[in-house]
Amino acid sequence: MGYINYDLEPRSDIAFIDMKSFYASVECIERGLNPLTTSLCVMSRADNSKGLILASSPTFKHVFGKQNVSRSYDLPFDIETRKFNLRRALKEGLPITPKYINYIESWAKRTLIVPPRMGLYIIKNLEIQRILREYAATEDICPYSIDEGFVDLTRSLKYFVPNPQLSRREKLDILSAKIQHDIRQRTGIFSTVGMSNANPLLAKLALDNEAKTTSTMRANWSYEDVSTKVWQIPKLTNFWGIGSRMARRLNNLGIHSIKELANCNPDVLQKDLGIIGVQLWFHANGVDESNVREPYTPQSKGLGNSQILPRNYTKQDEIELLLSEMAEQVAIRLRHSHQQTRCVSVYIGFAKESYFEQQSRGSFQAQMKIEPTQLTDELTRHVIKLFRKHYKGEAVRQIGVQYSQFIPEALQSISLFDNPDTVRKTHNLQHTIDDIRRLHGFLAIQKASVLLDSSRAIARSKLIGGHAAGGAGGLDGLV
């Protein structure tokens, strides 16, 4: 560790707080059940054999060996009959003994499989945010996702733990325990905390690599722990920011561990990996100069929506209706961001039956340059034109629309053939419709086509993050 002088590095007292099995815990608590001992999973399309497991309780993970984001058909039991899934067991090499089969089936019968209720999860998240604001200023809290986030407690330690005999490390642990206790008492949710008296990166590493396995569900990694903890992370892919592809690139450079990464020549990393290589070198040495109060906001590269359809769509006019609805939804977001787009993209994914039986492509993606616009009718026309150019009659199961290459809406150009008054009125009308929908809901103004059986506009207006808002009056409780 001769490269870094940690005395010159910034120091903050950071807690990275993660709600344990958040969605599943909320569902257990709503039912009066213990989230640590109940077998429950939250499954999108819970009534479907191809449902996606979004979250699961610790007991569910332990019993069935399944983490989040897997499919119901990957489970060792049938979700309808709750009987042992012999085919899956043979494929995964699971034991096929009477004892194991009885074990799986007995737990399967006790397992709750529930649909997501995104509105309820958001309400619970807001309750937790209010608790955090009792310990830190709003600018010191940086949500990382709906169930985890950073809290900078640097300015809070002395106030909540005034004992001068305690070190900052001890104070951070005491205050983090207080936060854990309040969240548990007031919401019923258990939380895990990665702590650092150094920076956000080390707090995140502490959470991912130690806190989840301790009895207190807390762990502290600071500068003095870099060689004994950060360098001992067993796999490159266990390190924040290193995926399988980056791990292979590092392996090609003779780097197979975090310690080797930290002690290699940063000039070599920069030559082969660019600025990312240097950043990884600093991270491997525990250095992170990011600030919770000034989180990085990535420049938007595009706006888009996609959806997996509830059935195969084979009629072209029905597919075009769905694309038109999606083109409008993304256009609303485009106007909300005060941008115009110069590029329209379309993604179409075909049903398995279509490309197995016809031996054709599985999907297509296409884009086209357009004159800058943010108007729904113009964007819809381009989307449909692009679709018709590449569509060959396959059954469709997934669609997506994206706009990119933005310019500010103030930079509007009018051709010699356009009437300036008509253009201005069209833009004003579009923004007025957006305002009405923002105040009274997306369905306040709609085309008659939303009443067609093939339309998805009404159904999607009730979703949050692609899933049912569910429970607690949807979003009625949000303030």
Summary of the structure (lengths in Angstrom):
residues: 479
radius of gyration: 26.1
end to end distance: 49.8
largest distance: 80.5
contacts: 1480
relative contact order: 0.10
helix: 44%
strand: 20%
